[in-house]
Amino acid sequence: MWKCGSFEFDERMPVVMGILNVTPDSFSDGGLHASVQQAVSHARTMMDEGAHIIDVGGESTRPGSTEVNLDEELARTVEVVRQLASEGICVSIDTRHAEVARACVEAGASIINDVSGFRDPTMVEVAKACDAGLVVMHMKGEPKTMQENPTYDDVVGEVRDYLRDQAAMLEAAGIAHNRICIDPGPGFGKTFSQTLEVVRNFHEYARLGYPVMCAVSRKGFIGWAYHIDVAADRDEASAAEALMGCELGATILRVHNVKATCEALKELRPLVVLGLGCNVALVANEGEEQEGKIALLNQAISQMCSIPDSQIVDISSFYGSEPAYYEDQDEFVNAIVLLRCGVPPKELLNYLHAIENSLGRVREIENGPRTCDIDIEDYQMYVVNTDVLTVPHPRVLERDFVVKPLMELRPNFVFADGTVLTDEHVEYGKAWKLQ
């Protein structure tokens, strides 16, 4: 759960945050909701269309924008926040100014969305003094200058590490982990190509163990990638990007067009956790056994790409492990694959068995040696208990060779039956990461 004041949001399902710019100069909707009455009316419409949160912004932070006078930002935002909060709406205040954040929290805001990533110690103090949810965003520089030749050696890695460090700083200041959401900041101090690289790697940010925001709506990189010049005409493409971001691991979707986004999310496929193992590799030299086992698992992963209506979204490192249950056999190599899948669980199991069989799987000894074993550890939205298949896997939390790689990919994973990922119950198959 992402805890935002009195509101809690389940990270397993998309959370739609409707954008409410009460500014005259925002890049796509400046001036449309400038009065309190217009703003509140539009917020109600977005809530009716499926929004869970309304994000109120009183300062445009588009590239090249100049800082707004604090009194002006307060005048634009506080009354709108107060009225929406009084109607029981979860309100976010989009600001980089501690004074505005404090005033809006006092007026009823439940989230502080800080584009400057809580770099200001005063903003951290505001966060410590309340129980609002926090959105930590990456931005290189300031809005006025952030697009002046932004350079990175590794944009995905540098953004990830910044978000990790800022979130750790907030936790060290006494802020609870479950209040923090991270936003890699598409378009903020990043070229179009850098931004595209960031949004195609949301799974890297999900590995940090916080809710991830996908804030791509109407942004310039979408115009560049989809050849759509007018920002207001990018809603369909924005909805498609929001769906893609969600499948890759984003949870909070910050959007202008709530209706289009909710329609696109109908195509969201459940997340499937697959556990892979191998301890039989036909190789000429004993010293090559580990590499042979890895090669077999890589073949299995390659074949998964042919499963209909499915897409691999992340793969763990390879882990060595001691044999479990039947101990008189060689060590295993294991991995976890995260798959977005539109194929029902039992049908998926048939595809996985076909992959195992193609790689020479032999079932002579229960839990015995095998060239390839693929288990459905979890299939989100499905709880199944039949003679053919049980999901979540009944032994999932007792197996170190499943728990460790899954923690690498999704540290706070919650299974379809509500069970939380933990290593407290591990008993079998001690595992270690292979370099």
N, C-alpha and C positions, 0 to 999 in steps of 0.2 A: 504493500500500500504506500502511495505517496500521500503524506499527511500535510494538509494545508489548513491550519486553523481547525475549525470544526468539520472540515470536509476531508474525506479519504477517497483515493482513486486506485482501483485495482489495476496494477501494471500489466496484467495479462490481456486486457482489452484496450482498444484505442480510446484515448481521451481527446475530445475535440475542443480546442481553445479558439473561440471566435475573436477576431481582431476588431477593436473599436478605437479608431484613431480620431481623437477630438482635437484635430490640428488643421490649420489651413493649408499646409504644405507637404503632407505625406505623399509618397511617390505615386500612389494609385487612387487614393480616395480622399485626398486633402480637401477639407471644407465641406464634405458631404454630411458630417455629423457634428458640426461645430457647436450647436446649441445643446443645452442639457436635454431638452425635450426630444430633439432629433436623435441624440446619442442613446437615450434610454429606450426610445422606440425601436431603434435598429438592434440594440442588444436583446430586447424581447423577441424580435423576429428571429435572431440567430439561435436563441434558446429554443424556440418553437421548432426550428429546423434540425435540432439535435446537438447543439453545443452544450458542453458541460461546464465551461469556464468562459468568462468574458475578460479579455485583456485590454485594459484601458491605457492608452498612451497619449500624453499631452505634449510630446516633443518629437518631431521627426528626426530619425537618426539615419536617413538615407545618405548615401555617399555625397560628401561635399556640404552637408547641412551644418548650420551654425547653432551654437548652444542657445537655448531659450532662457529668458529671464525667469528666475524661480517663482516670482509672484505670478507671472503669466501661466507657467505650468501648473501651479497650484490652482489658479482660477479655472483652468480648463478641466481639471481632473477630479478634485475633491468632491464636488457636489454630485457628479455623475457616479462616482464610486459609492457615495453615501446612499443615493436612491436605489442603485442596483442591489447593494448589500441588504438594504431594508426589505427587499423583495425575496430574500433568501437565495440570491444568486452568488455563486463563487466568483469573486472578482479578483483579477490580477492587476497590479499596477506596473506598467512598463515604464521604468525610469532608471536613470543612472545617478539620481540626486537623492541623498539620504533624507533631506528635509521633506521632499515630496513623498518618498516611501513612508516615512514616519506619519505624516499627516493622513495619507490614504489608508494605512493600516488602522489608525485611530478612527477613520471614517467607515471601516468595515472590510477593507481589502484582506483577502486570505492568502495572497501570493505576491511576492516581490520578484519581478522579472527584470534583472539588472543586466543590460547589454554590456556593461563594463566589467562584468564578472566578479563583483565584490572586491575590486582592487582598492576601493576607498575604505579605510579603517572605520570611518564614521558609518558607512553603510553596514559594515559587519556589526557594529554596536546596535544599530536599529534591528538587524536580524536577531541578535541575541536577546533583545528586549521583548520579542513577540514570539508567537508560535506559527507564523505564516510559512507556507511553502516557499522555497527559494529556487529561482532559475539562474544558474551560473552560465553565462555565455562567453564564448571566446570571440574577442575582437582584437585585431592587431592595430594598435594606435587609437585614434579618435575618429568619430564620424567625418569630421571635416577633411581629414588627411589620410584616412585608412586605405583609400584606393590608389594612393600615389606609389606605384611600383611595389606592391607587397611581395616579399620573397621568402621562400622556405626551402630547406634542404629536403624535408619530408613533411608535407603539409598535414597528412593524416596523423602521423606520429607526434608532431609538435603540438597540434591542437589537442590530441588525446592527453598528452602529458600535462599540458596547461590545465585542462579541466580536472584531471586527477589531483593535481597539486592544489588548485583552488578549493576543490571540495574537501580535501584533507585539511586545509587551513581552517575552513569553517567548522569541521568536526573538532579540530584541536581547540577551537574557540568555545566549544561546548554546545554546538548545534547538532541535533540528532541527525543521523544518517538518513532516516526516512523522510526528512523534510526537503532533501536536496534533489533537484533535477538538473541535468546538464544539457547545454545547447552548443553544438560545434560552430554556430554562427555562420551559416551560409551567406556569402556576399559581404561579410564584414571583414575588411582587410584581406580579401582573397579575390583573385582574378576569376573569371568565369570558369576556366579550366580547373583551377584549384578548387573552386566550390564544387564542381561536378565530381572531382575526386573525393572530396569530403563526404558528399551525400551518397556516393556509391559504397561507402564504407561505414555506415551507421553501426554495423555489427562490432566494429572496433571500439566504439564508445559504449555499446551495451555491455562489453566485457568488464567495464569499470564497476558495474553493480549499482548504478543509479538509473532512474527513469531518464530516457533520452528524448529531447524535444526535436521534432522535425519542423523547422520554420522556414519553408521554402516558398511560400505562397507569393505568386506574381513577381518573383525576384528576377533580376536581370539575366542571370545564367539560364533561366527557363526561356526567356526571349531569345537568347543566343542559341540555345540547344534546339529549340523547337521552331525557330524563325518566326516569332510573334513579337512585333515591335511595340504594340500598345499594351501596357501593363494590365489594364482591366480586361483584356481579351485572353489572359493566360490562365483562367480559372480551371478549364478542363485539364490542361497540362499540369497545373499545380495539384489538382486532385489525384492525377496519375502518379505524380512524384510523391505525394503524401502516402498513397497506398504502397508504393515501392519502399519508401523509408520505413513504414510500419512493418513490412515483411522482413526487412533487414534488421529490425531491432528497436526502432523508435517507438515510443509509447504516447507522447503528447504531441498532437498535431495542431500547430498554430496556423490558422487559415483565415482568408477573407470570405470565401464562399463556403459556408457551412453545408448548405444543401448539396452542392456538387461533391464535396468531400465525403459526406455520409453515403451518398449514392455509390461512389467509388469503393468505399470500404465494404460494401456488400460482397466484393470479390476477394476479400482477405481470406487467405487459406490458413488453416490451423498449423501451428508449429509442432513438428515431430522431432523427438530426440532419439537418435539411433546409436546404439553401442556396437562397436566393431571389435573383433578379436581374432588373432591368428597365432598358432604356435607350431604349424607344420609348413615348412618351406623346402621345396625340392631344389637344393643348390649343390654345386659340386664341392665346395669347400665349407667346412664347419664354421670358419670365421665369417662367412657371408650369411649366416642364418638370419641374423637380425635384419639385414638389408633385404633379404628375400621375403621375410614376413611383412615388412613395410611395403614392399612392392606388391604383394598380394592384396593388402588393404587398399592401396592406391588403385589397383584394378577394380576392386569392388566399388570404390567411390566414383570412379569414372563411369561404371555401368549404371550407377544411381542417376546419372544425368539423363538417362533414357527413360526413366519412369515418367509416365504421362502426368501432365498438370502438376509438376513438382519442380522445385528449385532449391539447390543447396545454398544456404545463407551463411554458414560458418562451419569450420572444421577445427578441432582441437589439435594440439601437439600430439605426437605419438608418445605413448607411455608403455614402459615395460612393466610386467606384473608377475607375481608368483602365481602358480596354478591354484585354482580354488575348487573345493569340494573333492575332486579327484586329483590327488597331489602327485601321483607317480607319472609325471609328464613334464615336458619342457616348459620354460617360461613363455609367456605370451607377449605380444605387442598389441596394444589397444588404442582406440581413438573414439571420439564422439563426433557425430555429424548432426548439425541442425538443418532440418529440411522443412520448407513450406510445401504443403501437400494438399491437393484436392482429391486424392484417391482415398476412399474409406479404409479404416485400419485393416480389416481382414483381406481386402484386395491388395493393399500395400504389402502385407505379409507374404502373399503369393509371389509378388515381384522380388522381394528380398530372398525368398527361398530359391528362386530361379537364379539369382546372382550367386548365392552360396554354391548351388549345384554346378554352375558353370566353372567354378574355381576348384572343384574337386572335393567338396564337403562330404565327409563320410560320417554316418551316425551309428557307430557300432557300440560305443561306450558312452553312457550318460555323463555329460560334462567332461568328456574325454578329448583327445587331440583333434584339431580341426584346421583345415587350411583357411577357412573363413566362417565366422559366426556373426550374424547381424541380428541384434535384438531391438525391438521397439520398446525403449525405456519409458517413453511417455508420448501421448498424442493429445495435445491440448483440445479441450471441449469433449473428449471421449473418455468415459470410464467403462472398461469392458472386462467381464469375468466369465469366460467360456472355456470349454475343453481345448479349444484351438488357440485362444489368445487371451492374455490378461494384461491390461494396461490401466494405470502405470504398472511397470514390471514389479512383481511382488518382492523381488530380492534387490531392488535397485539401490537402496540405501545401505545395504550391508557389504557392497562391493566397492572396494577402494579404486579398482580400475575403471569404474563408472563415475564415482563421485568426484575424483580429482579432475579428470578432464572436463566434466560438466561444470565444475566450479570455475575452471579457467574461462569458459565461455559465458556462463550466466551465474555469477556468484550468489544471487538471491533467488534462484529459480524456484517456482512453485508448480508442483505437478497438478495434473487435471483434477485429482481428487482433493486438492487443497493441502497436501503434504508439502512441507518446506524442505528444500535441499539442505542437508547437514552432513557432517562427517562423524557425528556422535555415535552412530550405530554401525560403523564399519567394522567388519569381522574378517573378511576374506579378500584374497587377491591383492596383497600389498603392492602398491604401484609407485612408479617413479618416472619423471619426465625424461625422455631420451633427447640428448643434444643433437 
